[in-house]
Amino acid sequence: MNRGKTSLLAMYLLFASAGSHAANSSGTASGPVRHHARAHAHRASLSLDEPGLRSSAALVLDETHSSVLYSRHADVAMPIASITKLLTTLVVEEARQPMDEVIAISPEDVAVGKGAFSRLRVGTQLTRGELFHLALMSSENRAAHALARNYPGGLKAFMPAMNAKAKALGMTSARFVEPTGLSSENVASPEDLSKLVMAASKNPTIREYSTDPGYEVRIGRRMVAFHNTNSLVSNPAWNIIVQKTGYITEAGRCLVMQTVIEGRTVVIVLLNSFGTRTRVADATRIRKWMEAKLLESASSAVASKT
């Protein structure tokens, strides 16, 4: 336990001792005071039992201890938007094609409709490695599609390979019809996605690119800066190993990641979060909830020895 948590625990025990002394010296507490104390304890108990998430479906998995900490609709398959790109890049990387090969964005890579925006215009030439980087970090749809289109055998071979990889990972309810996540027919459950996150975390390139805060590439005559779609990767309070965000109307805002909380490797899956910042807020709620539960356990352990 670090110095900050030791101090916090000491303060907790000090206040607990002071409260006990005050109650003993003042005699029996009045009814309203007892009621308030019971209500406060009840609220505290509820906050430790539930992290109070706003996402429609969620899974929090403690990899270190192989235990599920929290689950909500974790076995229900639903649209996952650009979380798809984690599997897309995993399949591309396993093909072992040259990362320095130059690929041009073609009209085939241009999607239409809401959410299909891209800063890579037709004719842009980037290496496979650069497209890989942008697909993971800034969720570039044309980059992901170009990667799949240039897979050995093209898209006709890529989509079966993608679904076969999902099956091999044990993603039993997952199905994919295209490589970007723009289709609501790309579906998976939180349980499926926890397996995908754990598989992706074993790939050093995916780990590095998905957590890179920013990256520049040359488009035409100028350098263009791209940024990570997950603001938490720039937050020094977080230790994120691998991550991916996603959004289309049918999926809501989604976030998956593997991170370290209190020395434990944790997989977090959040699907269908409403509001621009809800998925990040939910991730923060999970972290605070875990820290509170661990502090409570530490306090109970100390109290049992005194």
DAPE-V968774 format. One line per field, one symbol per residue. burial: I if it has 9 or more other ideal C-beta (glycine too) atoms within 8 Angstrom, else O. Layout:
burial: ???
This chain:
burial: OOOOIIOIIOOIIOOOOOOOOOOOOOOOOOOOOIOOIOOOOOOOOOIIOOIOIIIIIIIIIIIOOOOIOIOIOIOIIIIIIIIIIIIIIIIIIOOOIOOOIOIOIOOOIIIOOOIIOIOIOOOIOIIIOIIIIIIIIIIIIIIIIIIIIIIOOOIOIIIOIIIOIIIOIOIOIIIIOIIIIIOOOIIIIIIIIIIIIIIIIOIOOIIOIIIIOIIOIOIOOOOIOIOIOIOIIOOOOIOIIIIIIIIIOOIIIIIIIIIOIOOIIIIIIIIIIOOOOIIIIIIOIIIIIIIIIIIIOIIOOIOOOO
